Amino acid sequence: MSIPAKRIFVVGGTGFIGSEICRIAIQRGHDVISLSRRGSPTTNDEHVNKVKWIKGNVLNKETYSNELKSCDAVVHSMGILMENDYKKIVNIKPSDLIPKVNNGPDAQKTPENNKSNQYTYEIANRDSALTIADAAVGTNVKTFVYISACSAPPLIDKRYITTKREAEVGLAKHKEFKSVFLRPGIVYSYSRLVSLPFATGQYAINFLSRKTPLGCIIKKTFLKDFEIPPVSNTDVAIATIAAIESQAIEGVVDADEISKLGSTYF
């Protein structure tokens, strides 16, 4: 049975999860429009040239409202785990550790001067989603998929998860479209090696918690937050597209269901 092609509006299509969502959507024959601050990414991935890239600000509806009108679904995959440009820290290269002498016009800029370029939990995880949801009212959008999370990892500010839950509550109030909240635990990819040790650790804790007597002990410690099985970014992407294609998927989709959809839906 062929699935009718849909036009999908992806917010954060250049990110770790968002780029995989774009790839899977293209693979399934859907049209994809993606909004990002910088427009088209510089990667050589095959799907990139098949996505219509929009350079804009998700908090400014005027930068994307015309494109949104013709879309059937919205996917919000942007967000931050830590504030203060954590992606720059995760992706740091050895050359970045070498001090650079800069006497140019930007030499006097300080972190305080650049705060306007930094996202907070409230902006990235909550306000951006609710802004685009408001913009989707009165359009053809029938499904809104929000990439949420099951919990806040240890040592991470609790605002990480509270802002995501606030976004879910706000989205659920919109009756104009179906809302789907994907709640994965740790998301990994073999193309992003830094994610693998965390995923391996979570797999081990998940096994001990669910398959051995140690589960009773784990449930009483902070490790209970790691009971959730890790999922790949491909699993999250497939679950996202499944939620758009299937009317039966609605509301909260937990990590177990994401993993199941990732391995059985296509």
C-alpha positions, 0 to 999 in steps of 0.5 A: 500500500502506497502512502500519499506524499505529504509536505513536511515542515521540519524545524531544526533539520540540520541537527543530529535528529532533524537531519535524519528525519529529513533523510527518512522523509525524503526516502519515503517520498515526502516533500520536506521544507526545513527552517534553520538559522543558517539555511542550507547545511554544508554537508554532502549528504544526498538528501540535502539537495532534495530538501527546500531550505529556509533561512529564518527565525522560528520566533519570527512567524513572518520568516516562514509563514508563507511556506507553512501554509502548504504543509501537512505536518510540522516536526519540531526537532530543535532543542538544547541539552545544555545552555551556553552553546553545548554543540560547540563543546561536543563538536570541538576539534583539537585546532579549536584549543589553540588560542587565536590572536584577533585584533579585528572588529570582533576582538572586543566582543565578550560572551555577554555581548553575544547572549542574544545569539544563545538559546535558553531552555525556554526559547529552544525547547518551549517557546519555539515550538509554541510559536510555530504551533500558533503559526500553524493555526488556520493552515493545512497542518494536521499533525505536529510531532514534537521531539521531547524526552523521557527525563532530564539526565543526571547533572543536567538542569531540570529546566531541560525537561520542565520546558519540554513538558510545558511545550507538550501541555501548550501543544496539546491545547491545540485542537486544530491538529494532532499532537505527537510527543516522542520521548526518547532517552539517550539518542545515539548514532554510529556516525556520532561516536561521542554518543556511543559510550552513553548508549552502551552504558544505558543499554547495560543499566536497562538490561540489569534493571529489567532482566536481573534482581538488581532492578529492585536496587536500581529503581531506588537510585538515580540510575532509575533514569537510565532504565529507558533503553537508548534509541538511534536517531534513525529510530526516532526519525522513523517513528516521526514519519510513522506518526505523520503517516498513521492516524493511529499514533497520537499523544506520548510515544515512549522509548520502547514504542520508538524502538519498536516503530524503528524496527517494524514500521517500514 
